[in-house]
Amino acid sequence: MFTRERKRIKLGENKSKGQKVLAKLRYIKIERQKKCFI
C-alpha cells in the first residue's frame, strides 16, 4: 500500500514537471517565431 502511494505521488510530480518543460519549449518556440517575423 505504502509503496503504491509513493509511486502515485512520483508519477504526479513527473507529470507536472513534464508539463512545465513542454510549456517552456512552447514559449521558446513562440519567441523564436516572433524574432523571425521582426
Backbone as ProteinMPNN parsed JSONL, in Angstrom:
{"seq_chain_A": "MFTRERKRIKLGENKSKGQKVLAKLRYIKIERQKKCFI", "coords_chain_A": {"N_chain_A": [[0.831, -1.204, 0.0], [1.878, 1.263, 0.899], [4.122, 1.742, -0.787], [2.837, 1.886, -3.202], [1.367, 4.224, -2.988], [3.443, 6.052, -2.853], [4.583, 5.749, -5.38], [2.495, 6.73, -6.936], [2.487, 9.404, -6.173], [4.992, 10.176, -7.101], [4.617, 9.826, -9.854], [2.711, 11.803, -10.318], [4.255, 14.084, -9.752], [6.166, 13.882, -11.778], [4.527, 14.228, -13.997], [3.637, 16.896, -13.728], [6.091, 18.15, -13.904], [6.832, 17.499, -16.509], [4.845, 18.869, -17.912], [5.539, 21.471, -17.312], [8.008, 21.643, -18.597], [7.202, 21.283, -21.237], [5.641, 23.558, -21.57], [7.595, 25.505, -21.361], [9.195, 24.92, -23.603], [7.325, 25.438, -25.599], [6.977, 28.161, -25.229], [9.533, 29.104, -25.883], [9.588, 28.414, -28.575], [7.584, 30.101, -29.599], [8.737, 32.572, -29.058], [10.97, 32.462, -30.729], [9.735, 32.414, -33.214], [8.605, 34.946, -33.24], [10.911, 36.53, -33.318], [11.865, 35.824, -35.823], [9.918, 36.92, -37.462], [10.189, 39.635, -37.032]], "CA_chain_A": [[0.0, 0.0, 0.0], [2.704, 2.465, 1.064], [4.937, 1.985, -1.982], [1.95, 2.27, -4.298], [1.066, 5.643, -2.81], [4.655, 6.81, -3.202], [4.705, 5.738, -6.841], [1.481, 7.623, -7.491], [2.946, 10.771, -5.922], [6.109, 10.415, -8.025], [4.046, 9.981, -11.195], [2.097, 13.13, -10.358], [5.331, 15.076, -9.828], [6.751, 13.803, -13.115], [3.575, 14.805, -14.956], [3.674, 18.356, -13.626], [7.407, 18.565, -14.419], [6.757, 17.389, -17.966], [4.004, 19.958, -18.419], [6.318, 22.705, -17.197], [9.02, 21.614, -19.663], [6.501, 21.498, -22.505], [5.246, 24.972, -21.621], [8.825, 26.274, -21.613], [9.569, 24.707, -25.003], [6.343, 26.146, -26.42], [7.275, 29.588, -25.087], [10.75, 29.368, -26.654], [9.211, 28.342, -29.995], [6.846, 31.324, -29.938], [9.698, 33.686, -29.045], [11.802, 32.337, -31.933], [8.907, 32.813, -34.365], [8.484, 36.407, -33.184], [12.187, 37.091, -33.772], [11.955, 35.595, -37.266], [8.999, 37.832, -38.149], [10.672, 41.02, -36.918]], "C_chain_A": [[0.872, 1.263, 0.0], [3.494, 2.788, -0.208], [4.053, 2.429, -3.138], [1.619, 3.754, -4.211], [2.253, 6.507, -3.228], [4.796, 6.891, -4.713], [3.731, 6.712, -7.469], [1.913, 9.078, -7.339], [4.074, 11.118, -6.899], [5.585, 10.647, -9.43], [3.432, 11.361, -11.344], [3.151, 14.215, -10.5], [5.937, 15.081, -11.231], [5.836, 14.438, -14.155], [3.651, 16.32, -14.923], [5.01, 18.879, -14.159], [7.388, 18.547, -15.936], [5.949, 18.515, -18.568], [4.76, 21.276, -18.369], [7.339, 22.778, -18.335], [8.365, 21.895, -21.001], [6.123, 22.965, -22.648], [6.455, 25.838, -21.952], [9.217, 26.152, -23.076], [8.629, 25.475, -25.926], [6.643, 27.641, -26.41], [8.495, 29.952, -25.936], [10.424, 29.367, -28.149], [8.53, 29.622, -30.428], [7.811, 32.508, -30.017], [10.557, 33.648, -30.306], [11.019, 32.8, -33.154], [8.772, 34.327, -34.409], [9.752, 37.052, -33.732], [12.314, 36.947, -35.284], [11.088, 36.598, -38.011], [9.525, 39.257, -38.132], [11.803, 41.263, -37.916]], "O_chain_A": [[0.649, 2.194, -0.774], [3.538, 3.934, -0.653], [4.463, 3.249, -3.96], [1.591, 4.456, -5.222], [2.093, 7.546, -3.868], [5.089, 7.952, -5.266], [4.072, 7.432, -8.407], [1.733, 9.887, -8.249], [4.107, 12.217, -7.453], [6.045, 11.552, -10.127], [3.607, 12.017, -12.371], [2.975, 15.158, -11.272], [6.19, 16.141, -11.803], [6.302, 15.102, -15.081], [3.721, 16.962, -15.97], [5.054, 19.932, -14.795], [7.875, 19.479, -16.577], [6.312, 19.059, -19.611], [4.639, 22.103, -19.274], [7.518, 23.825, -18.958], [8.898, 22.653, -21.812], [6.268, 23.547, -23.723], [6.354, 26.788, -22.728], [9.536, 27.149, -23.723], [9.062, 26.085, -26.904], [6.573, 28.306, -27.444], [8.499, 30.974, -26.622], [10.918, 30.209, -28.899], [8.842, 30.175, -31.483], [7.718, 33.339, -30.92], [10.843, 34.693, -30.889], [11.555, 33.489, -34.022], [8.819, 34.928, -35.482], [9.686, 38.001, -34.512], [12.816, 37.85, -35.953], [11.475, 37.078, -39.076], [9.338, 40.005, -39.091], [12.345, 42.366, -37.978]]}, "name": "protein", "num_of_chains": 1, "seq": "MFTRERKRIKLGENKSKGQKVLAKLRYIKIERQKKCFI"}
